[in-house]
Amino acid sequence: MPWLYIIIFLLIGMFLMLVTGTTILSLFRAARRAVYIPTTFYHYRKTAAGALTKRYKPELADQWEELFRRMERQVRESGAYPEAEQALRNRMALSVIFLGLNVCDAPASSFRKCRILHELLKRDWCRTAVRELPLAPLPPHWKAFFLTVKLGCVPGLYLFLLTIKRILAK
């Protein structure tokens, strides 16, 4: 499943490098196929504690949803290889990590943050992408994370996200 490596490269490559020491280049070398999409899609998450982009953005999930819509249209129109749509859905599912970390930065109670996470998981694009995400190729800790998401266990997801935040803060 070479598309999985591409997805990891695009979305959580930096996280892997920080936490596990795996380099992005080694992940990219493992990919057997890549697709060039000529449209630029700007989005990122900055994790520096004092950064302006570190603050909670309530509109971020809406912005990413629009980004995903545009990416879906581009993939369909490009006539990319058949696995490209699945790869995009996997990328959408993996975005739960970063959108969840954004929610953790909200100036709200833990209960309110769980409600926001619940609303995120109820979005059609998120529900579909998470449901179709294959867990078999993932390492055990990510299997546990995404199984929690698939089951809709919001308190468990929130605890996972707090753990990720703690790891990133080190």
C-alpha positions in Angstrom: 0.0 0.0 0.0 2.4 2.7 -1.2 -0.3 5.4 -0.9 -0.2 5.0 2.9 3.4 6.2 2.9 2.5 9.2 0.8 -0.3 10.1 3.2 2.0 9.7 6.2 4.6 11.8 4.4 2.1 14.6 3.8 0.3 14.8 7.1 2.2 13.3 10.0 5.8 13.0 8.7 7.0 15.8 10.9 5.3 14.2 13.9 6.9 10.9 13.2 10.3 12.5 12.9 9.9 14.4 16.2 8.6 11.5 18.2 10.2 8.4 16.7 13.2 9.7 14.9 11.9 8.3 11.5 13.0 10.7 8.7 10.6 11.9 6.1 13.0 10.9 3.4 12.9 7.2 4.5 9.1 7.3 4.3 9.3 8.9 0.9 11.8 6.3 -0.4 9.3 3.6 0.6 6.6 4.9 -1.6 6.4 3.2 -5.0 4.1 5.8 -6.6 3.4 9.5 -6.2 1.0 11.9 -7.9 1.7 15.5 -8.7 -1.3 17.7 -8.3 -0.6 21.1 -9.9 -2.9 23.1 -7.5 -1.3 24.5 -4.4 -3.1 23.8 -1.1 -1.8 25.7 1.8 -2.4 24.3 5.3 -0.2 23.4 8.2 -0.2 23.3 12.0 2.6 25.0 13.8 3.4 23.6 17.2 5.7 26.3 18.7 4.1 27.3 22.0 4.3 31.0 21.4 3.4 31.0 17.7 0.4 33.0 16.6 -0.8 29.9 14.6 -0.7 27.9 17.8 -3.9 29.5 19.1 -7.2 27.8 18.9 -9.0 28.5 15.6 -12.7 27.6 15.8 -13.0 27.9 12.0 -10.1 25.5 11.2 -12.3 22.4 10.7 -14.5 24.4 8.2 -11.4 25.6 6.4 -10.0 22.0 6.1 -13.4 20.8 5.0 -13.2 23.3 2.1 -9.6 22.3 1.4 -10.7 18.6 1.2 -13.5 19.5 -1.1 -11.1 21.2 -3.5 -8.6 18.4 -3.3 -11.3 15.8 -4.0 -12.4 17.8 -7.1 -8.7 18.1 -8.2 -8.1 14.4 -7.8 -11.3 13.5 -9.7 -10.5 15.9 -12.5 -6.8 14.9 -12.8 -7.7 11.3 -13.6 -5.1 10.2 -11.1 -4.5 6.5 -10.4 -7.5 4.7 -8.8 -5.9 4.6 -5.4 -5.7 8.4 -5.3 -9.2 8.9 -4.0 -8.6 6.4 -1.2 -5.3 8.0 -0.4 -7.1 11.4 -0.1 -9.7 9.8 2.2 -6.9 8.4 4.4 -5.3 11.8 4.5 -8.7 13.3 5.6 -9.0 10.6 8.3 -5.4 11.4 9.6 -6.4 15.1 9.8 -8.3 14.2 13.0 -4.9 14.3 14.7 -4.3 17.9 13.9 -7.8 19.2 14.1 -8.1 17.4 17.5 -4.9 19.1 18.6 -6.5 22.4 17.6 -9.5 21.6 19.8 -7.2 20.9 22.7 -6.0 24.5 22.4 -9.5 25.9 22.8 -10.0 28.2 25.8 -12.8 25.9 27.2 -13.5 23.2 29.7 -12.6 19.6 29.0 -16.3 18.9 28.7 -16.7 21.6 26.0 -13.7 20.4 24.1 -15.2 16.9 24.1 -18.4 18.4 22.6 -16.3 20.1 19.9 -14.5 16.8 19.1 -17.9 15.0 18.9 -19.1 17.6 16.4 -15.9 17.1 14.4 -16.4 13.3 14.3 -20.0 13.8 13.2 -19.1 15.7 10.0 -19.8 13.6 6.9 -16.3 13.8 5.4 -14.7 12.8 8.7 -17.1 9.9 9.4 -16.7 8.5 5.9 -12.9 8.9 5.9 -12.4 7.4 9.3 -14.7 4.5 8.5 -12.7 3.6 5.4 -9.2 4.1 7.0 -7.4 0.7 7.0 -5.9 0.1 10.4 -3.8 -3.0 9.5 -0.7 -1.1 8.2 -0.6 1.2 11.2 1.7 0.8 14.2 -0.1 -0.4 17.4 -0.3 3.1 19.0 -2.0 4.6 15.9 -4.3 1.6 15.6 -5.5 2.2 19.1 -5.9 5.9 18.4 -7.9 5.4 15.2 -9.9 2.6 16.6 -11.0 5.0 19.4 -11.9 7.5 16.7 -13.8 4.8 14.6 -15.8 3.8 17.7 -16.6 7.4 18.4 -15.1 7.3 21.9 -14.6 11.0 22.4 -13.2 10.9 26.0 -10.7 8.3 24.8 -9.8 10.5 21.8 -9.4 13.5 24.0 -7.0 11.6 26.3 -5.0 10.4 23.3 -4.8 14.0 22.0 -3.6 15.3 25.4 -0.9 12.6 25.4 0.2 13.7 21.9 0.3 17.4 23.1 2.5 16.3 26.1 4.9 14.4 23.8 5.1 17.4 21.5 5.8 19.7 24.4 8.9 17.8 25.4 
